[in-house]
C-alpha cells in the first residue's frame, strides 16, 4: 500500500493469517570475512487461510489465526505445509471452518491416521520429494468441488482487490446478500467474520 498512511486499512480484512517469503543473498566479497549472507523476510497479513503442516512431531491443521502466533525454531529441522486459499479447506473439513479458528488440530482428526504415518515421507530430504508426498496425500483425499466455498473465496478476493469496500454492508450489497447471510457464509466457509 505504497503512499497510504500506516493506519489506512481500507480493503484489508485483518484475519491474522500470513504469507511469508524468505530470501537469502550473498554478501559483498569485502564483507565475506565478517558476514555469511544478508536475508530479507516479507509477509502479508491479509488472507484468512488454513494451513496443513507437517513437522518432526507430527502433522496438524492450523485454523485461521486471528491474533499473534509464536513458533520457536531451534537447531536443525524442516517444516512442510500447504496453505489453502480462503475457504479452500472447507470441503476437506466438511464442517464450519469457524470450528478450527485459532486452533491447531492434529491432522489425523481431519484426515485420519494416515496423516501421521505419511509425515516421514513428507519430510523427505529433497523439496521435490516432500512436495510430491504432500500432493499425493491431498490428491488421495480430494473432496468434490464446492461452489459455495468458491463463492466465499471470490468474496474474500474482491475485498482484497477493492480498497473502496470498507464496510460489511458494502460487500453484502455488492454481491446481493444480506449482512447476516454474509456473516454466516464467512463463519462457515472462511472461519472468521468479514471484518477485522
C-alpha positions in Angstrom: 0.0 0.0 0.0 2.7 2.5 -1.1 1.7 6.0 -0.4 -1.1 5.1 2.0 -0.9 6.1 5.7 0.3 3.4 8.0 -3.2 3.2 9.7 -5.1 3.0 6.3 -6.8 -0.4 6.4 -9.3 0.2 3.6 -9.8 -3.1 1.6 -7.9 -5.2 4.1 -9.6 -7.9 6.2 -7.3 -8.3 9.1 -7.6 -12.0 9.8 -4.1 -12.5 11.1 -3.1 -15.2 8.6 0.2 -14.6 7.0 2.1 -15.3 3.8 5.9 -15.2 4.2 8.8 -15.0 1.8 12.4 -15.5 2.9 15.3 -14.5 0.7 19.0 -15.1 1.3 21.5 -13.0 -0.6 25.3 -13.2 -0.9 27.4 -10.5 0.8 29.8 -8.2 -1.0 33.1 -10.0 -1.2 34.8 -7.5 1.1 32.2 -8.4 3.8 32.8 -12.2 3.4 35.3 -12.5 6.3 32.6 -11.0 8.6 29.1 -11.8 7.3 27.7 -15.0 5.9 24.8 -13.6 4.0 22.0 -11.0 4.0 18.4 -12.0 4.5 15.0 -10.5 3.9 11.6 -11.6 5.2 8.5 -10.2 3.6 4.9 -11.0 4.8 1.3 -10.3 4.0 -1.3 -10.4 6.7 -4.4 -10.1 4.5 -5.8 -13.5 3.7 -7.7 -15.8 6.1 -6.0 -19.1 5.3 -5.9 -22.6 6.9 -2.5 -24.4 6.8 -1.8 -28.2 6.8 1.6 -28.5 8.5 4.0 -31.5 8.7 6.9 -31.3 11.2 9.1 -33.6 13.2 6.5 -34.0 15.9 3.7 -35.0 13.5 1.1 -33.1 11.5 -1.5 -30.5 12.3 -4.1 -28.3 10.7 -3.7 -24.6 11.7 -7.0 -22.9 11.5 -7.3 -19.2 10.6 -5.3 -17.4 13.3 -6.8 -14.1 14.4 -4.0 -13.0 16.7 -0.3 -13.4 17.1 1.3 -16.8 16.8 4.8 -17.7 18.0 6.7 -20.7 16.8 10.2 -21.2 18.2 12.6 -22.9 15.8 15.8 -24.4 17.3 18.7 -26.4 16.0 18.1 -28.0 12.6 14.8 -29.1 11.1 12.2 -28.9 8.4 8.5 -28.0 8.2 6.4 -28.6 5.2 3.0 -27.3 4.6 0.1 -26.4 2.3 -1.5 -23.0 2.6 -5.1 -23.2 1.4 -7.0 -20.5 -0.4 -9.5 -18.6 1.8 -12.5 -21.1 2.1 -10.5 -23.7 0.2 -10.1 -26.0 3.2 -13.9 -26.1 4.0 -14.5 -29.1 1.6 -11.7 -31.1 3.2 -13.0 -30.4 6.8 -16.7 -30.9 5.8 -17.7 -28.7 8.8 -17.7 -25.0 9.5 -14.2 -23.5 9.4 -15.1 -21.4 12.5 -14.8 -24.7 14.5 -11.0 -24.6 14.0 -10.4 -20.9 14.0 -7.4 -20.1 16.3 -6.8 -23.8 16.9 -4.0 -26.3 16.0 -5.8 -29.6 15.4 -3.9 -32.9 14.8 -4.2 -33.6 11.1 -5.3 -37.1 12.0 -8.6 -35.7 13.4 -9.3 -34.3 9.9 -7.7 -36.8 7.6 -7.4 -40.0 9.7 -4.3 -41.8 11.0 -2.6 -41.7 7.6 -1.8 -38.1 8.3 0.7 -39.2 10.9 2.1 -42.2 9.0 2.8 -40.1 5.9 4.8 -37.5 7.9 8.3 -39.1 7.4 7.7 -39.2 3.6 6.6 -35.6 3.5 9.7 -34.6 5.5 12.0 -36.3 2.9 15.4 -34.8 2.3 14.6 -33.0 -1.0 12.0 -30.3 -1.6 10.7 -32.1 -4.7 10.1 -35.4 -2.7 8.4 -33.5 0.1 6.1 -31.7 -2.3 5.3 -35.0 -4.2 4.4 -36.8 -1.0 2.3 -33.9 0.2 0.4 -33.6 -3.1 -0.1 -37.4 -3.2 -1.6 -37.3 0.3 -4.0 -34.5 -0.6 -4.9 -35.8 -4.1 -5.9 -39.2 -2.5 -8.3 -37.3 -0.2 -9.6 -34.8 -2.7 -13.1 -33.7 -1.9 -15.7 -32.7 -4.5 -15.5 -29.0 -5.6 -17.9 -26.9 -3.6 -19.4 -23.9 -5.4 -20.2 -22.2 -2.1 -16.6 -22.4 -1.0 -15.5 -21.0 -4.3 -18.0 -18.1 -4.0 -16.7 -17.4 -0.5 -13.1 -17.3 -1.9 -14.2 -14.9 -4.6 -15.8 -12.6 -1.9 -12.5 -12.5 0.0 -10.6 -11.8 -3.2 -13.0 -9.0 -4.1 -12.4 -7.3 -0.7 -8.6 -7.6 -1.1 -8.7 -6.2 -4.6 -11.0 -3.2 -4.0 -9.9 -0.7 -1.4 -13.3 1.1 -1.8 -15.0 -1.7 0.1 -14.8 -0.5 3.7 -18.0 -1.8 5.3 -19.5 -5.2 5.6 -22.8 -3.8 4.3 -21.0 -2.6 1.2 -19.6 -6.1 0.5 -23.0 -7.7 1.1 -24.9 -5.3 -1.2 -22.3 -5.6 -3.9 -22.9 -9.4 -4.0 -26.6 -9.4 -3.4 -26.5 -10.7 0.1 -27.9 -9.5 3.4 -25.3 -8.7 6.1 -26.5 -11.7 8.1 -26.1 -14.0 5.1 -22.6 -12.7 4.5 -21.7 -13.2 8.2 -23.0 -16.8 8.2 -21.2 -17.6 4.9 -17.9 -16.2 6.3 -18.2 -18.1 9.6 -18.9 -21.4 7.9 -16.6 -21.2 4.9 -13.9 -18.7 5.8 -13.7 -19.2 9.6 -13.8 -15.6 10.6 -16.3 -12.7 10.2 -16.0 -10.4 7.2 -14.4 -7.6 9.2 -11.2 -7.2 11.2 
